[in-house]
Amino acid sequence: QAQLVESGGGLVQPGGSLRLSCAASRRIFSFDAMGWFRQTPGKQRELVAQITTGGNTNYADSVKGRFTISRDNAKNTVYLQMNSLKPEDTAVYYCNGRSVGGNMYWGQGTQVTVSS
């Protein structure tokens, strides 16, 4: 079992920045991959960014060049640095951990609102 707790969401103006954090209750290198998803009302949850145990990263086309995923193994925390935010980035952002066995773990979500 694992618990993931997100923080760092909020209201920001277009063009601004936010950094989301995801603190895990167990060592993050025990996960095959960790990532950030987002969801808006009436839409499916979509992958935003992912980082594997080996350090490989993957981003949605809509956030490439603006968002950066990183991790701190010592703190068991994964981050999502979001720059040049746009109104269409508004969503609930969820932290995700995928175990080697394929089990998926989710945080409770944090709201990000980009608006002037």
C-alpha positions as CSV (number, residue, x, y, z in Angstrom):
1,Q,0.0,0.0,0.0
2,A,1.0,3.6,-0.5
3,Q,-0.4,7.0,0.1
4,L,0.2,10.0,-2.1
5,V,-0.5,13.5,-0.9
6,E,-0.5,16.4,-3.3
7,S,0.1,20.1,-2.5
8,G,0.8,23.3,-4.2
9,G,-2.3,24.0,-6.2
10,G,-4.1,27.3,-6.3
11,L,-5.1,30.3,-8.4
12,V,-2.6,31.8,-10.7
13,Q,-2.8,34.4,-13.6
14,P,-2.1,33.3,-17.1
15,G,1.6,33.3,-17.7
16,G,2.3,32.5,-14.1
17,S,3.9,29.5,-12.4
18,L,3.1,26.9,-9.8
19,R,5.0,23.9,-8.4
20,L,3.0,20.9,-7.3
21,S,4.4,18.4,-4.9
22,C,3.5,14.8,-4.3
23,A,4.7,13.2,-1.0
24,A,4.7,9.4,-0.9
25,S,4.3,7.3,2.2
26,R,6.9,4.9,0.9
27,R,10.2,5.1,-1.1
28,I,9.4,6.4,-4.5
29,F,12.0,4.3,-6.2
30,S,9.8,1.3,-5.3
31,F,7.4,2.6,-8.0
32,D,8.1,1.7,-11.6
33,A,6.9,5.1,-12.6
34,M,5.3,8.2,-11.1
35,G,3.4,10.8,-12.8
36,W,0.9,13.7,-12.8
37,F,-2.6,13.4,-14.4
38,R,-5.3,16.1,-14.7
39,Q,-9.0,16.1,-15.1
40,T,-11.7,18.6,-15.9
41,P,-15.4,18.1,-15.5
42,G,-16.9,15.8,-18.1
43,K,-13.5,14.7,-19.5
44,Q,-11.3,11.7,-18.9
45,R,-8.3,12.0,-16.7
46,E,-5.2,12.6,-18.9
47,L,-1.5,12.1,-18.4
48,V,0.4,15.3,-18.0
49,A,3.9,14.1,-17.2
50,Q,5.6,10.9,-16.1
51,I,9.0,9.9,-14.7
52,T,10.3,6.4,-14.5
53,T,12.6,4.8,-12.0
54,G,15.4,5.2,-14.6
55,G,14.7,8.9,-14.9
56,N,13.1,8.8,-18.3
57,T,10.4,11.5,-18.7
58,N,7.3,11.7,-20.8
59,Y,5.1,14.7,-21.4
60,A,1.7,15.5,-23.0
61,D,2.2,17.5,-26.1
62,S,0.2,20.3,-24.7
63,V,2.7,20.9,-21.8
64,K,6.0,20.2,-23.5
65,G,8.5,23.0,-22.9
66,R,6.4,24.5,-20.1
67,F,6.1,21.8,-17.5
68,T,8.9,19.8,-15.8
69,I,8.6,16.7,-13.7
70,S,11.3,15.8,-11.2
71,R,11.8,13.8,-8.1
72,D,13.7,13.8,-4.9
73,N,14.3,10.2,-3.7
74,A,15.6,11.3,-0.3
75,K,12.3,13.2,0.4
76,N,10.1,10.6,-1.4
77,T,8.6,13.5,-3.3
78,V,7.8,14.1,-6.9
79,Y,7.3,17.6,-8.3
80,L,5.6,19.2,-11.3
81,Q,7.0,22.7,-12.1
82,M,4.4,24.4,-14.3
83,N,5.5,27.6,-16.1
84,S,3.7,29.8,-18.7
85,L,0.4,28.6,-17.4
86,K,-2.7,28.9,-19.6
87,P,-6.4,28.9,-18.8
88,E,-6.7,25.5,-20.5
89,D,-4.3,24.1,-17.8
90,T,-7.1,24.6,-15.3
91,A,-7.9,21.2,-13.8
92,V,-7.7,19.0,-10.8
93,Y,-4.2,17.5,-10.8
94,Y,-3.6,14.0,-9.5
95,C,-0.4,12.4,-8.5
96,N,0.0,8.8,-9.6
97,G,2.3,5.9,-8.7
98,R,2.6,2.7,-10.6
99,S,4.1,-0.3,-8.9
100,V,6.2,-2.9,-10.6
101,G,3.3,-5.2,-10.3
102,G,1.0,-2.8,-12.1
103,N,-1.0,-1.5,-9.2
104,M,-2.0,2.1,-9.5
105,Y,-2.0,4.6,-6.6
106,W,-3.6,8.0,-6.6
107,G,-3.5,11.1,-4.5
108,Q,-6.6,13.0,-3.6
109,G,-6.0,15.7,-6.2
110,T,-5.2,19.4,-6.0
111,Q,-7.0,22.2,-7.9
112,V,-5.1,24.4,-10.3
113,T,-7.0,27.4,-11.6
114,V,-5.5,29.7,-14.2
115,S,-7.5,32.9,-14.6
116,S,-7.1,36.6,-14.6
